[in-house]
Amino acid sequence: MPIYEYYCKACDKKFETLIRGGETAACPECGTQDVRRLLSACGFVSKGEGGQTMNTSAGSACGGCSSTSCSSCGI
């Protein structure tokens, strides 16, 4: 059962929720189902070239920089 991130169009809030089967997400703040599922950044730690540790769990940016595009660091 995956946990998804959503954005509520009615109250402008981001939230996470567990979705089972054919359930529909509802905003915990205002209760509306007028929500949009967001693309979540997966978090993992990888051993790169030479044994360097690269952590990609820092939101949408790479763990070692402030860029929002992984093409800037080559991951």
C-alpha positions, 0 to 999 in steps of 0.5 A, spaced: 500 500 500 503 506 497 503 512 500 502 518 495 503 526 496 498 530 494 496 537 493 490 540 494 487 545 489 482 548 494 486 550 500 493 550 497 496 544 502 501 539 500 499 532 504 501 525 504 496 519 505 496 512 504 491 509 498 488 502 498 485 499 492 480 504 489 480 509 494 480 516 492 484 521 496 481 527 500 485 533 503 485 532 511 485 540 512 478 541 508 476 534 506 475 536 498 477 530 493 479 536 488 487 534 489 492 532 484 497 527 486 505 529 486 511 526 483 514 524 489 522 524 490 524 517 492 530 516 497 535 512 497 543 512 498 547 509 493 555 508 492 558 512 487 564 511 483 570 510 488 565 509 494 562 516 494 556 516 498 550 519 494 544 521 498 538 523 493 533 523 499 533 531 500 527 533 496 527 534 489 534 536 489 540 532 490 543 531 497 550 534 496 547 541 492 542 546 491 540 544 484 533 542 482 536 538 476 540 532 477 543 533 470 547 538 473 551 533 478 550 527 473 546 523 477 
